[in-house]
Amino acid sequence: MNRIELLAALLTLVSSASAAELPNIVILYVDDMGYGDLGADNPSSKIPTPNLDRLASEGMRFTDAHSSSGICTPSRYALLTGRFHWRKFHGIVQSFDPPVLEEELTIAELLKQKGYRTACIGKWHLGWNWEEIRNRQVAPEKDQRGRPYYSPAAFDWSQPISGGPLSHGFDDYFGDDVPNFPPYAWLENDRVITQPTEPLQITPKTAEGSWEARPGPMTKDWDFYAVVPRLTERTVDWIGEQKGKEGPFFLYVPFNSPHAPIVPTAEFVGKSQAGGFGDYVVQTDDSAGRILKALEENGFGENTLVIFSADNGAEHYAYERVRKYDHWSSAPFRGVKRDLYEGGHHVPLVVKWPGHVPAETVNDALISQVDVLASVAAIVGSPLPENSAEDSYDMSKVWTEKAKSPRQSIVHNTMAGRYAIRDGDWLLITANSGAHSKVPAWFDQERGYLQDDLPGELYNLKLDVAQKHNLYADHGDKVKELTTKLKQIQANGQVRQ
């Protein structure tokens, strides 16, 4: 071996050693689960979540964590890109819509550049280029709300589809894209693998709430109850397949539960004291537990960074659960999914990394899911390119050294034109109400929420976490200060630390 060959061999060894030291990274991202549903966050929860509670005890549990939006697609976009969604869009990707992701850097792309194997298993809900396989001779019809829907003949299901996970840094994908949107079929990598042959015909009674499944193409004998078990099984299998392979992996598991349709399988019915939704949360917790167990059993427990969170708060059915079961999914906050109130976006967050993140730690630092990308980049030693992840703060030292959070502010948004800004202990809502979903009158009366005619809402969350006392009329200077800061962030972006 000559000198050049020896040097090349040494560089290869150093590179391999460095890759071996990098942690595996797993993100568990549940759907429509409120802060008050997790037992570790709410001792009064009527829903047992032993696996996620154990995860919280083994890592760092955050009490002031937030998703970018109060709905699905925007929060997923922000998590993967480190950008507030409202810089580009507000709503969800509808059935057969194109991708919202374009050239933005994703966590998967960043990690793939560092030699990671990458996989997404579960609910994508960021769009695909469905037009690539659409038969334009078959015109769409309209549902009762005027939304287009297609027959199975409207697509050539045998063809690949771009724009999905494989177009944005993932090596592998398996899932049903969106549980209550067509096509009701399994997708693997860049194509549908169970061909839809008939229109949606299933409208069974669900355990709670409405069916919410939109019309469109369906695989024959599609079983909504089988989705969570199949995704869990596939995730566990994928983890097992990584055993013995060189280099680290990144696994993103966006659960489709406990989002509607609320369909817990028979073994979980009655396992909570919070009705069908509670039972579905128990099933979700069980799935998370199976995935965490697979990490341990395959030897990945010690060198894996696990991040658990939710895309937004619980659906508006949460109000009725208060009356029926004395369980408040948003406890101790106000509001539900879609709202600017805390219950819309104040979510559970746990970070576990044995030997690096101190166990049994509760952290009150302000943190957003947009911070995950910059934090992961710092951990794997990958500088972020210019014009990427511009809203993401590096929280790696907050996780590993309990350092002070560099984040002072978060801009909250779900619907276009309606914003809130959190700055320190203060929260300004620049709308006459932080609610989007209709709030039952009995709930406001029972909780002591009063209506006013003010153009906005201002709260000191340190003193009033339930947002009962609107200080908008009493602190004009603070309203002006926060309004100015909101406009600055909207115009210029955050300054990465």
C-alpha positions in Angstrom: 0.0 0.0 0.0 1.5 3.3 -1.0 1.3 6.6 0.9 -1.7 7.9 -0.9 -3.6 4.6 -0.5 -2.7 4.6 3.2 -4.0 8.2 3.7 -7.2 7.3 1.9 -7.7 4.3 4.1 -7.1 6.3 7.2 -9.6 9.0 6.1 -12.1 6.3 5.5 -11.6 4.9 8.9 -11.9 8.3 10.5 -15.1 9.0 8.5 -16.6 5.6 9.5 -15.7 6.2 13.2 -17.4 9.6 13.1 -20.5 8.2 11.5 -20.6 5.5 14.1 -20.6 8.1 16.9 -23.5 10.0 15.5 -26.8 9.1 17.2 -29.7 7.5 15.5 -32.6 10.0 15.5 -36.3 9.0 15.9 -39.2 11.5 15.8 -42.6 10.2 17.1 -45.2 12.7 16.0 -48.8 12.0 17.1 -51.9 13.6 15.5 -54.5 15.7 17.4 -53.3 14.8 20.9 -53.7 17.6 23.5 -51.2 18.6 26.2 -53.6 17.4 28.8 -54.0 13.9 27.3 -50.5 12.8 28.3 -50.3 11.6 31.9 -46.8 13.0 32.4 -48.1 16.5 31.6 -51.5 16.1 33.3 -51.8 14.0 36.5 -55.6 14.4 36.3 -55.7 12.8 32.8 -58.3 10.0 32.5 -56.2 8.4 29.8 -53.4 5.9 30.7 -50.2 6.6 28.7 -47.6 4.4 30.5 -45.2 4.1 27.6 -45.0 7.8 26.8 -44.9 8.6 30.5 -41.9 6.3 30.8 -40.2 8.0 27.9 -40.8 11.4 29.7 -39.2 10.0 32.8 -36.2 8.8 30.9 -35.6 12.2 29.2 -36.4 15.9 29.3 -40.1 16.9 29.3 -40.9 20.4 28.1 -43.8 22.3 29.6 -43.8 25.3 27.2 -43.5 23.7 23.7 -45.4 24.7 20.6 -46.3 23.5 17.2 -46.2 26.1 14.4 -49.9 25.8 13.7 -53.2 24.5 15.2 -53.7 22.1 12.2 -51.9 19.2 10.5 -50.0 20.2 7.3 -48.5 23.5 8.5 -47.1 21.9 11.6 -45.5 19.1 9.7 -44.0 21.5 7.2 -42.5 23.6 10.0 -41.1 20.6 11.9 -39.3 19.3 8.9 -38.0 22.6 7.5 -37.4 24.8 10.6 -39.5 27.5 9.0 -42.8 28.9 10.3 -45.4 27.7 7.9 -47.1 31.1 7.6 -44.2 32.4 5.6 -45.6 30.4 2.8 -49.1 29.1 3.4 -51.8 28.6 6.1 -54.2 25.7 5.4 -53.9 22.0 5.0 -53.1 20.0 1.8 -56.5 18.8 0.5 -57.2 15.5 -1.2 -54.9 15.2 -4.3 -53.3 18.6 -3.8 -49.8 19.2 -5.0 -46.8 19.4 -2.5 -46.2 22.4 -0.2 -42.6 21.4 0.0 -40.4 22.6 -2.8 -36.7 23.6 -2.4 -36.8 23.9 1.4 -34.1 21.9 3.2 -35.7 19.2 5.4 -34.3 17.3 8.4 -34.1 14.2 6.2 -32.1 15.9 3.5 -29.7 17.3 6.0 -29.1 14.0 7.7 -28.9 12.1 4.4 -25.9 14.4 3.6 -24.3 13.1 6.8 -24.7 9.5 5.8 -27.9 8.7 7.6 -30.4 6.1 6.2 -33.8 7.9 6.3 -37.4 6.6 6.5 -40.8 8.1 7.0 -43.6 5.7 8.1 -47.1 7.1 8.6 -49.1 10.2 7.8 -47.3 12.4 5.2 -50.0 15.0 4.5 -47.6 17.4 2.6 -48.8 16.7 -0.9 -47.8 14.7 -3.9 -47.7 15.5 -7.7 -50.9 13.5 -8.3 -51.3 15.3 -11.7 -48.5 13.1 -13.0 -50.7 10.0 -12.9 -54.1 11.6 -13.4 -56.3 10.6 -16.3 -57.6 14.0 -17.5 -60.4 12.3 -19.5 -62.1 11.5 -16.2 -63.5 14.7 -14.8 -63.8 15.1 -11.0 -67.2 15.4 -9.3 -68.2 17.6 -6.3 -69.0 16.6 -2.8 -71.6 18.4 -0.6 -69.2 21.2 0.3 -68.2 21.7 -3.3 -64.8 20.0 -3.0 -63.7 17.9 -6.0 -63.4 14.2 -5.7 -62.3 11.5 -8.1 -63.4 8.0 -9.2 -60.7 5.2 -9.1 -60.5 5.5 -12.9 -59.2 9.0 -12.7 -55.6 7.8 -12.0 -53.1 5.4 -13.4 -52.2 3.8 -10.1 -49.3 1.8 -11.6 -47.2 4.8 -12.2 -44.7 6.5 -9.8 -45.6 9.8 -8.1 -43.0 12.5 -7.3 -43.2 15.2 -4.7 -43.6 12.9 -1.7 -41.1 11.8 1.0 -38.6 10.4 -1.5 -38.4 13.8 -3.2 -37.4 15.4 0.2 -34.6 13.3 1.6 -36.3 10.0 2.7 -34.9 6.7 1.4 -38.1 4.8 2.4 -41.7 5.6 2.8 -44.7 3.5 3.9 -48.1 4.8 4.8 -51.6 5.8 3.8 -50.7 9.5 3.3 -53.8 10.9 5.2 -56.1 8.6 7.1 -59.3 10.3 6.3 -58.4 11.4 2.7 -58.4 9.4 -0.5 -56.8 7.4 -1.9 -57.6 4.8 0.8 -54.7 2.7 -0.1 -51.1 1.8 1.0 -48.3 3.8 -0.5 -44.7 2.5 -0.6 -41.9 4.8 -1.6 -43.2 6.7 -4.7 -46.2 4.7 -5.7 -49.6 3.2 -4.6 -49.2 -0.5 -3.9 -52.8 -1.5 -3.3 -54.8 -0.3 -6.2 -58.0 1.5 -5.5 -60.8 -0.1 -7.4 -64.0 1.4 -5.9 -65.3 4.6 -4.3 -65.4 5.0 -0.6 -68.4 3.1 0.7 -67.7 2.7 4.4 -69.4 5.0 6.8 -69.6 3.1 10.1 -70.3 4.6 13.5 -67.1 5.8 15.1 -66.2 5.6 18.7 -66.4 9.4 19.0 -67.1 12.4 16.7 -68.0 12.2 13.1 -66.6 9.9 10.4 -64.6 12.7 8.5 -63.6 10.3 5.7 -63.8 12.3 2.4 -65.2 10.6 -0.7 -62.7 9.2 -3.3 -61.0 6.1 -4.5 -60.6 3.1 -2.1 -58.8 -0.2 -2.1 -61.3 -3.1 -1.9 -61.9 -4.1 1.7 -60.0 -1.2 3.1 -60.1 -1.3 6.9 -59.7 1.9 8.8 -59.2 0.0 12.0 -56.2 -1.8 10.6 -54.2 1.3 9.8 -52.6 2.0 13.2 -51.6 -1.7 13.7 -50.1 -2.0 10.2 -48.1 1.2 10.5 -46.8 0.1 13.9 -45.9 -3.3 12.6 -44.1 -1.8 9.6 -42.1 0.6 11.8 -41.0 -2.2 14.2 -39.9 -4.2 11.1 -38.0 -1.3 9.7 -36.1 -0.9 12.9 -35.2 -4.6 13.0 -33.9 -4.3 9.4 -31.3 -1.7 10.5 -29.6 -4.1 12.9 -26.1 -4.8 11.8 -26.0 -2.0 9.2 -23.2 0.5 9.3 -23.9 4.2 10.0 -26.9 5.9 11.8 -30.5 6.2 10.8 -33.2 8.8 10.9 -36.8 7.5 11.4 -39.7 9.9 11.2 -43.0 8.4 12.5 -45.9 10.7 11.9 -48.8 8.8 13.5 -52.3 9.1 12.0 -53.8 8.7 15.5 -55.7 9.8 17.6 -57.0 11.9 14.7 -60.5 11.1 13.4 -61.9 8.8 12.3 -61.5 7.6 15.9 -61.2 3.9 15.5 -59.6 2.1 18.4 -59.3 -1.7 17.8 -61.2 -4.1 20.1 -58.4 -4.7 22.5 -58.3 -1.0 23.4 -62.0 -0.3 23.8 -62.7 0.7 27.4 -59.0 1.0 28.3 -59.4 4.7 29.3 -61.9 6.7 31.3 -62.3 9.2 28.5 -64.4 7.5 25.9 -63.5 6.4 22.4 -60.9 9.2 21.9 -59.2 8.2 25.2 -59.1 4.6 24.0 -57.5 5.7 20.8 -54.9 7.6 22.7 -54.2 4.4 24.7 -53.7 2.6 21.4 -51.4 5.3 20.2 -49.4 5.0 23.4 -49.2 1.3 23.0 -47.9 1.7 19.4 -45.2 4.2 20.7 -44.3 1.7 23.3 -43.8 -1.1 20.7 -41.6 1.2 18.6 -39.5 2.2 21.7 -39.2 -1.5 22.6 -38.0 -2.4 19.1 -35.2 0.2 19.5 -34.1 -1.4 22.8 -34.4 -5.0 21.5 -32.3 -4.3 18.4 -29.5 -2.6 20.3 -30.4 1.0 19.5 -31.5 2.2 23.0 -28.3 3.8 24.1 -27.3 5.8 21.0 -30.7 7.0 19.8 -32.1 10.5 20.2 -35.9 10.2 20.5 -38.1 13.2 20.1 -41.8 12.9 20.9 -44.5 15.6 20.2 -47.9 16.3 18.6 -48.9 18.4 15.6 -51.6 20.4 17.4 -54.2 20.3 20.2 -57.2 18.0 20.4 -60.2 18.3 18.1 -63.3 20.3 19.2 -64.9 17.0 20.5 -62.8 17.7 23.5 -65.5 20.0 24.9 -68.0 17.2 25.2 -65.5 15.0 26.9 -65.4 17.4 29.7 -69.1 16.9 30.4 -69.1 13.2 29.8 -65.8 12.1 31.4 -64.4 15.1 33.3 -61.4 15.0 31.0 -60.0 18.2 29.4 -57.5 17.4 26.6 -56.0 20.9 26.7 -55.5 21.1 30.5 -54.5 23.5 31.9 -55.0 25.7 28.9 -57.8 27.3 26.9 -58.7 26.3 23.4 -58.5 23.3 21.1 -57.3 22.5 17.6 -57.2 25.5 15.2 -57.3 28.0 18.0 -54.8 30.8 18.7 -55.4 30.1 22.4 -52.8 27.8 24.0 -54.8 24.6 23.6 -54.4 24.9 19.8 -50.6 24.7 19.7 -49.2 24.2 23.2 -48.2 20.5 22.8 -46.4 17.8 24.7 -42.6 17.5 23.9 -40.1 15.0 25.2 -36.5 14.6 24.3 -34.5 11.5 25.3 -30.9 10.7 24.5 -29.2 8.5 27.1 -25.9 9.9 28.4 -26.6 13.3 26.8 -30.0 14.5 27.8 -30.4 14.3 31.6 -33.2 11.9 32.6 -36.2 12.8 34.9 -35.8 16.5 33.9 -38.7 19.0 33.5 -37.8 22.1 31.5 -39.9 25.2 31.4 -37.9 26.8 28.5 -39.9 28.3 25.6 -39.4 26.1 22.5 -41.0 25.5 19.1 -41.0 22.5 16.8 -39.3 24.7 14.2 -36.2 24.4 16.5 -35.7 20.7 15.9 -33.8 21.2 12.6 -31.2 23.6 13.9 -30.8 21.5 17.1 -30.3 18.3 15.1 -27.9 20.0 12.7 -25.8 21.1 15.7 -25.8 17.6 17.2 -24.5 16.0 14.0 -22.1 18.8 13.2 -23.7 20.0 10.0 -23.8 23.8 9.5 -27.1 25.0 8.1 -26.9 26.6 4.6 -27.9 30.2 4.2 -31.6 30.8 3.5 -32.6 27.6 5.2 -34.4 26.9 8.5 -34.5 30.7 9.2 -36.8 30.4 12.1 -35.0 27.5 13.8 -33.0 28.0 17.0 -30.3 25.6 18.1 -31.7 24.0 21.3 -29.1 21.3 21.6 -27.4 22.8 24.7 -30.9 23.4 26.2 -31.4 19.6 25.8 -28.0 18.4 26.9 -26.7 21.0 29.3 -30.0 22.6 30.5 -28.7 25.9 29.1 -31.0 28.9 28.9 -33.2 28.9 25.8 -32.1 31.3 23.1 -35.8 31.6 22.0 -37.7 34.6 23.3 -40.6 34.8 20.9 -42.9 32.6 18.9 -45.5 33.7 16.3 -48.6 31.6 16.4 -50.9 31.2 13.4 -53.5 28.8 12.0 -55.8 30.8 9.7 -54.7 33.6 7.3 -54.9 37.0 8.8 -55.1 35.8 12.4 -51.9 35.9 14.4 -50.6 35.8 18.0 -47.2 36.6 19.3 -45.7 35.1 22.4 -42.8 37.1 23.9 -41.5 36.1 27.3 -44.5 35.7 29.6 -46.8 37.8 27.4 -49.1 36.7 24.6 -50.9 39.1 22.3 -53.7 37.8 20.0 -54.3 40.3 17.1 -57.9 39.2 16.7 -61.1 39.8 18.7 -61.0 36.1 19.8 -58.4 33.4 20.0 -61.0 30.8 19.2 -61.7 29.4 15.8 -63.8 26.4 16.7 -67.1 27.2 18.2 -67.0 27.2 22.0 -70.0 25.8 23.8 -71.7 28.5 26.0 -71.8 26.1 29.0 -68.0 25.7 28.8 -67.3 29.4 28.9 -69.7 29.9 31.8 -68.3 26.9 33.7 -64.7 28.1 33.3 -65.3 31.7 33.9 -64.5 33.0 30.4 -66.1 36.4 29.6 -66.8 37.9 26.2 -65.7 41.5 25.4 -65.7 43.8 22.4 -62.0 44.5 22.4 -60.1 44.2 19.1 -57.5 41.9 20.6 -56.5 39.9 23.6 -53.4 40.2 25.9 -52.4 37.8 28.6 -49.6 37.3 31.1 -49.2 33.5 30.9 -47.0 33.4 34.0 -50.0 34.7 36.0 -52.9 33.5 33.9 -52.0 30.3 32.1 -55.8 29.6 31.4 -56.1 32.9 29.6 -59.1 34.2 31.6 -58.1 37.8 32.2 -57.8 39.9 29.0 -55.4 42.8 29.7 -55.6 44.4 26.3 -57.3 47.5 27.5 -55.0 47.9 30.5 -51.6 47.6 28.9 -51.6 49.7 25.7 -47.8 50.1 25.7 -47.4 46.3 25.8 -49.9 45.9 23.0 -48.0 48.4 20.9 -44.6 46.8 21.7 -45.8 43.3 20.8 -47.5 44.5 17.6 -44.3 46.1 16.4 -42.3 42.9 17.2 -44.8 40.7 15.4 -44.4 42.9 12.3 -40.6 42.7 12.5 -40.6 38.9 12.7 -43.1 38.6 9.9 -40.9 40.9 7.7 -37.4 39.8 8.6 -37.5 36.4 10.2 -35.8 35.2 13.3 -32.1 35.6 13.9 -30.6 32.1 14.2 -28.5 31.6 17.3 
